[in-house]
């Protein structure tokens, strides 16, 4: 690397901050630009209820949690492995932030807050690594000329153009646009004919056309200890019935599988520890009011019982076998995911065939991509942040070596 190569990082979220850190540690002169007035806004929101940094899972299982259109498996594994869950915890420790593993396997800072970590992170970037920050800078275009990158910004003082040796884009997806992840960068990429997989909601709730009477009885109630499945993929956990549909970990995890279906739907097993035969046996002496008896004998929670009553109203006479089969394989047709603005993350982004093995855009040399703007997705549980860190680290190392 040339002494003091000038590197621009556009986007001051986790991916951008990590890219800046890696580039500065390699000796580059680094400047971060962000359209918002401060750094890590989405990072702070995600950490309000405990910042889930990564997941303490066997690495062979960890790397299977990701999906994306034509995602290059060997390269993706190399990127994640180069900055894995152990290294992320070591990084937090280097900032004086200790972490612990919850019973779920999720890794959190001991303080369970994002703000202390973010402050130490930014202080280290500003004062130790001499990274410059420019806020309220909205990137409007990127051009190359004679191995230099010209970046155009719209600022409160007017339009400005700055020249760098390399640029790392960490502009996020399109969820939580109030934090700066608007997906507007697609307009810049379209000028350069860079192919983008459309951004869609990921880790989001799905809408259901509930009967009004069901919502009156079940809105806000949890469906606990269930197994949900879609397209031969299963997920265990808890869902919540909302006035517009379903929310919760299992349906978030099943998002990619649901989107592949011509008609989106899920199946729920309300009693995953029992077989149909065992459920039928528990109803052996029941002769009347079978749905009412099922609530008691099968220990159905109020939400599951409300769904069963909705499926078999009072004017129907289901058999015990029909009830047991339904409870083990309850079909819920879905209409659409909730709006992307409400989603925890987004799927889609820069297609992999537009990137080389260093995450550099083939059509704009010395411009690299990192984080959620690339076409990969993952469930909640620490996997999202892990990939943002890993892709940023990978891109920054390549950017500094190429200059």
KARA-V347615 format. One record per residue. RES is the residue in one letter. SS is DSSP state (~ for helix, > for strand, _ for the rest). OMEGA is omega in degrees with one decimal (NA if undefined). NEAR is the number of other ideal C-beta (glycine too) atoms within 10 Angstrom. Layout:
res-><RES | RES>
ss-><SS | SS>
omega-><OMEGA | OMEGA>
near-><NEAR | NEAR>
This chain:
res-><X | X | X | X | X | X | X | X | X | X | X | X | X | X | X | X | X | X | X | X | X | X | X | X | X | X | X | X | X | X | X | X | X | X | X | X | X | X | X | X | X | X | X | X | X | X | X | X | X | X | X | X | X | X | X | X | X | X | X | X | X | X | X | X | X | X | X | X | X | X | X | X | X | X | X | X | X | X | X | X | X | X | X | X | X | X | X | X | X | X | X | X | X | X | X | X | X | X | X | X | X | X | X | X | X | X | X | X | X | X | X | X | X | X | X | X | X | X | X | X | X | X | X | X | X | X | X | X | X | X | X | X | X | X | X | X | X | X | X | X | X | X | X | X | X | X | X | X | X | X | X | X | X | X | X | X | X | X | X | X | X | X | X | X | X | X | X | X | X | X | X | X | X | X | X | X | X | X | X | X | X | X | X | X | X | X | X | X | X | X | X | X | X | X | X | X | X | X | X | X | X | X | X | X | X | X | X | X | X | X | X | X | X | X | X | X | X | X | X | X | X | X | X | X | X | X | X | X | X | X | X | X | X | X | X | X | X | X | X | X | X | X | X | X | X | X | X | X | X | X | X | X | X | X | X | X | X | X | X | X | X | X | X | X | X | X | X | X | X | X | X | X | X | X | X | X | X | X | X | X | X | X | X | X | X | X | X | X | X | X | X | X | X | X | X | X | X | X | X | X | X | X | X | X | X | X | X | X | X | X | X | X | X | X | X | X | X | X | X | X | X | X | X | X | X | X | X | X | X | X | X | X | X | X | X | X | X | X | X | X | X | X | X | X | X | X | X | X | X | X | X | X | X | X | X | X | X | X | X | X | X | X | X | X | X | X | X | X | X | X | X | X | X | X | X | X | X | X | X | X | X | X | X | X | X | X | X | X | X | X | X | X | X | X | X | X | X | X | X | X | X | X | X>
ss-><_ | _ | _ | _ | _ | > | > | > | > | > | _ | _ | _ | ~ | ~ | ~ | ~ | ~ | ~ | ~ | ~ | ~ | ~ | ~ | ~ | _ | _ | _ | > | > | > | > | > | _ | _ | _ | _ | _ | _ | _ | ~ | ~ | ~ | ~ | ~ | ~ | _ | _ | _ | _ | _ | > | > | > | > | _ | _ | _ | ~ | ~ | ~ | ~ | ~ | ~ | ~ | > | > | _ | _ | _ | _ | _ | ~ | ~ | ~ | ~ | ~ | ~ | ~ | ~ | ~ | ~ | _ | _ | ~ | ~ | ~ | ~ | ~ | ~ | ~ | ~ | ~ | ~ | _ | _ | _ | _ | > | > | > | _ | _ | _ | _ | > | > | > | > | _ | _ | _ | _ | _ | ~ | ~ | ~ | ~ | ~ | ~ | ~ | ~ | ~ | ~ | ~ | ~ | ~ | ~ | _ | _ | _ | > | > | > | _ | _ | _ | > | > | > | > | > | > | > | > | _ | _ | > | > | > | > | > | > | > | > | _ | _ | > | > | > | > | > | > | > | _ | > | > | > | > | _ | _ | _ | _ | _ | _ | _ | ~ | ~ | ~ | _ | _ | _ | _ | _ | ~ | ~ | ~ | ~ | ~ | ~ | ~ | _ | _ | _ | _ | > | > | > | > | > | > | > | _ | _ | _ | > | > | _ | _ | _ | _ | ~ | ~ | ~ | ~ | ~ | ~ | ~ | _ | _ | _ | > | > | > | > | > | > | > | > | > | _ | _ | > | > | > | > | > | > | > | > | > | _ | _ | _ | > | > | > | _ | ~ | ~ | ~ | ~ | ~ | _ | ~ | ~ | ~ | ~ | ~ | _ | _ | _ | _ | _ | > | > | > | > | > | _ | _ | _ | _ | _ | _ | ~ | ~ | ~ | ~ | ~ | ~ | ~ | _ | _ | _ | _ | _ | _ | _ | ~ | ~ | ~ | ~ | ~ | ~ | ~ | ~ | _ | _ | _ | _ | ~ | ~ | ~ | ~ | ~ | ~ | ~ | ~ | ~ | ~ | _ | _ | _ | _ | _ | _ | _ | _ | ~ | ~ | ~ | ~ | ~ | ~ | ~ | ~ | ~ | _ | > | > | > | > | _ | _ | _ | > | _ | _ | ~ | ~ | ~ | _ | _ | > | > | > | > | > | > | _ | ~ | ~ | ~ | > | _ | _ | _ | _ | > | > | _ | _ | _ | _ | _ | > | > | > | _ | ~ | ~ | ~ | > | _ | _ | > | > | _ | _ | _ | _ | ~ | ~ | ~ | ~ | ~ | ~ | ~ | ~ | ~ | ~ | ~ | ~ | ~ | ~ | ~ | ~ | ~ | ~ | ~ | _ | _>
omega-><175.5 | 177.6 | 176.0 | 171.5 | -176.9 | -178.1 | 174.1 | 173.4 | -180.0 | -174.9 | -175.3 | 171.2 | -178.4 | -179.8 | -179.9 | -179.9 | 178.8 | 177.6 | 178.6 | -179.4 | -178.6 | -179.6 | 179.6 | 177.7 | 178.1 | 175.4 | -178.9 | 169.8 | -167.3 | 174.4 | 178.2 | 176.0 | 176.2 | -178.1 | -178.6 | -177.3 | -177.7 | -176.6 | 166.3 | -175.6 | 177.2 | 177.2 | -179.7 | 179.0 | 179.8 | -176.4 | -178.3 | -178.6 | -178.1 | -173.9 | 179.1 | -173.9 | -177.5 | -178.6 | -180.0 | -174.9 | 175.0 | -171.7 | 179.6 | 176.9 | -177.3 | -172.8 | 177.3 | -175.0 | -173.8 | 176.1 | -179.5 | -178.3 | 177.5 | 179.2 | -176.7 | -170.6 | -178.5 | 179.6 | -178.7 | 178.2 | 178.5 | 179.5 | -179.0 | -176.9 | -179.8 | 174.5 | -171.9 | -176.6 | 176.3 | -179.8 | 178.4 | 177.8 | 176.7 | 177.5 | 178.3 | 179.1 | 179.8 | 176.1 | -179.0 | 179.6 | 178.8 | -177.7 | 176.3 | 180.0 | 177.2 | -179.0 | 179.0 | -175.2 | 178.2 | -178.3 | -178.2 | 166.8 | -178.4 | 178.5 | 178.9 | -179.3 | 178.6 | -171.9 | 179.8 | 179.0 | -178.6 | 180.0 | 179.8 | 179.4 | -178.4 | 177.0 | 178.4 | 179.1 | -176.2 | -166.7 | -179.4 | -176.4 | 174.3 | 176.0 | 178.5 | 179.3 | 173.4 | -179.1 | -177.2 | 176.6 | -179.2 | -178.3 | -177.7 | 178.0 | 178.3 | -179.3 | 177.6 | 177.3 | 177.0 | 177.3 | 174.7 | -179.9 | 176.7 | -178.4 | -179.8 | -178.4 | 168.7 | -176.2 | 176.6 | 179.9 | -178.1 | -179.6 | 177.9 | 178.2 | -178.6 | -175.4 | 179.7 | 175.6 | 178.9 | 179.2 | 174.1 | 180.0 | 177.6 | -168.7 | 174.6 | 178.6 | -178.6 | 176.4 | -178.2 | -176.0 | 179.3 | 179.0 | 179.9 | 179.6 | -174.4 | -175.9 | -178.8 | 178.7 | 178.0 | 179.5 | 177.8 | -176.7 | -179.6 | 177.3 | -177.4 | 178.4 | 177.0 | -176.0 | -179.0 | 168.5 | -175.0 | 179.4 | -178.7 | -179.8 | 172.9 | -174.8 | -176.6 | 173.0 | 177.5 | -178.4 | 179.8 | 175.7 | 179.9 | 167.4 | -178.6 | -179.1 | 178.1 | -179.2 | 178.0 | -177.4 | -166.9 | -177.6 | 179.0 | -178.5 | -179.9 | 170.1 | -171.2 | 173.2 | -178.7 | 169.9 | 178.0 | -180.0 | 175.8 | 176.3 | 177.1 | 174.3 | -177.4 | 176.2 | -179.4 | 177.2 | -174.1 | 174.3 | 176.6 | 176.1 | 176.9 | -179.1 | -179.4 | -179.0 | -176.2 | 174.4 | 174.3 | -175.2 | -177.5 | -178.0 | 173.5 | -178.3 | -177.0 | -176.9 | 179.8 | -179.9 | 179.9 | -177.1 | 178.8 | -176.6 | 175.8 | 175.2 | -176.3 | 179.9 | 172.3 | 173.8 | -178.3 | 171.1 | -177.1 | -179.4 | -174.3 | -180.0 | -179.9 | 172.3 | 175.9 | -178.9 | 179.4 | 178.3 | 178.3 | -179.7 | 179.7 | -179.5 | -170.4 | -176.2 | -178.2 | -178.3 | -178.5 | -180.0 | -171.6 | 179.8 | 176.6 | 178.0 | -179.3 | 179.9 | -177.9 | -172.9 | 178.8 | 179.8 | 178.7 | 176.3 | -174.5 | -178.9 | 179.5 | 179.9 | 177.8 | 177.9 | 178.9 | 177.7 | 179.0 | 179.4 | -179.1 | 179.9 | -171.2 | -177.5 | 177.9 | -179.2 | -179.6 | 174.2 | 177.2 | -179.9 | 178.4 | 179.2 | -178.5 | 179.3 | 179.8 | -179.7 | 180.0 | -175.1 | -173.5 | -176.8 | 175.1 | 175.5 | 179.3 | 179.8 | -178.0 | 174.5 | 174.5 | -178.5 | -176.4 | 179.2 | -179.0 | -173.6 | 175.9 | 179.4 | 178.0 | 174.4 | -177.9 | -179.6 | -178.6 | -178.3 | -174.3 | 179.7 | 175.8 | -176.0 | 172.0 | -176.1 | 177.8 | -175.5 | 174.5 | 176.7 | -178.7 | -176.5 | 176.3 | -177.4 | 179.2 | 169.7 | -173.2 | 178.5 | 178.7 | 173.4 | -168.8 | -179.9 | 175.2 | -174.7 | 169.0 | 173.6 | -177.7 | 175.1 | 172.8 | -179.6 | 180.0 | -176.3 | -179.2 | -180.0 | -179.3 | -178.6 | 176.0 | 177.7 | -174.2 | -179.8 | 178.5 | 179.4 | -179.3 | -178.4 | -178.4 | 177.3 | 179.1 | -178.3 | -178.8 | 179.2 | -177.0 | -177.6 | NA>
near-><15 | 10 | 7 | 10 | 20 | 18 | 30 | 27 | 35 | 27 | 30 | 27 | 25 | 27 | 31 | 27 | 27 | 29 | 32 | 31 | 23 | 26 | 29 | 21 | 14 | 17 | 13 | 26 | 17 | 29 | 19 | 26 | 23 | 26 | 19 | 19 | 9 | 14 | 24 | 25 | 19 | 22 | 21 | 17 | 13 | 21 | 23 | 11 | 10 | 15 | 26 | 23 | 24 | 28 | 24 | 17 | 19 | 8 | 13 | 7 | 10 | 22 | 18 | 10 | 19 | 20 | 16 | 19 | 14 | 10 | 15 | 14 | 10 | 8 | 16 | 19 | 14 | 13 | 22 | 23 | 13 | 13 | 21 | 17 | 22 | 11 | 16 | 22 | 20 | 11 | 17 | 21 | 11 | 10 | 16 | 10 | 20 | 11 | 19 | 12 | 15 | 13 | 5 | 14 | 15 | 19 | 24 | 19 | 21 | 11 | 15 | 15 | 17 | 24 | 14 | 17 | 22 | 22 | 13 | 15 | 23 | 19 | 11 | 17 | 22 | 13 | 9 | 11 | 14 | 10 | 22 | 14 | 18 | 16 | 15 | 15 | 23 | 18 | 21 | 14 | 14 | 22 | 14 | 16 | 8 | 4 | 11 | 13 | 21 | 14 | 22 | 15 | 20 | 15 | 14 | 8 | 9 | 7 | 10 | 12 | 11 | 16 | 11 | 25 | 21 | 27 | 25 | 34 | 30 | 30 | 28 | 28 | 28 | 26 | 26 | 21 | 15 | 11 | 17 | 22 | 27 | 19 | 21 | 15 | 23 | 18 | 10 | 18 | 22 | 11 | 10 | 15 | 8 | 19 | 13 | 17 | 16 | 12 | 23 | 18 | 26 | 27 | 23 | 25 | 24 | 26 | 18 | 21 | 9 | 20 | 11 | 7 | 12 | 17 | 17 | 11 | 16 | 24 | 15 | 10 | 18 | 17 | 25 | 14 | 15 | 22 | 17 | 27 | 17 | 25 | 14 | 6 | 14 | 15 | 21 | 14 | 17 | 15 | 26 | 18 | 25 | 20 | 13 | 16 | 22 | 22 | 18 | 20 | 18 | 22 | 26 | 23 | 23 | 21 | 27 | 18 | 18 | 19 | 15 | 11 | 12 | 5 | 7 | 22 | 16 | 25 | 14 | 23 | 18 | 25 | 20 | 13 | 8 | 18 | 11 | 17 | 9 | 12 | 21 | 16 | 13 | 18 | 18 | 8 | 7 | 15 | 8 | 7 | 10 | 19 | 17 | 13 | 17 | 26 | 18 | 11 | 17 | 20 | 13 | 19 | 15 | 14 | 23 | 26 | 22 | 22 | 24 | 22 | 18 | 15 | 18 | 17 | 10 | 8 | 5 | 9 | 9 | 16 | 11 | 20 | 13 | 14 | 23 | 24 | 15 | 19 | 23 | 18 | 13 | 19 | 10 | 20 | 10 | 20 | 13 | 12 | 23 | 17 | 12 | 22 | 15 | 13 | 23 | 17 | 27 | 25 | 29 | 25 | 29 | 22 | 17 | 20 | 12 | 21 | 21 | 14 | 12 | 14 | 25 | 21 | 21 | 11 | 14 | 20 | 13 | 20 | 26 | 28 | 27 | 32 | 30 | 32 | 28 | 29 | 25 | 25 | 26 | 25 | 23 | 18 | 22 | 25 | 24 | 26 | 25 | 26 | 25 | 27 | 28 | 26 | 29 | 31 | 23 | 23 | 31 | 31 | 20 | 20 | 32 | 23 | 12 | 16 | 18>
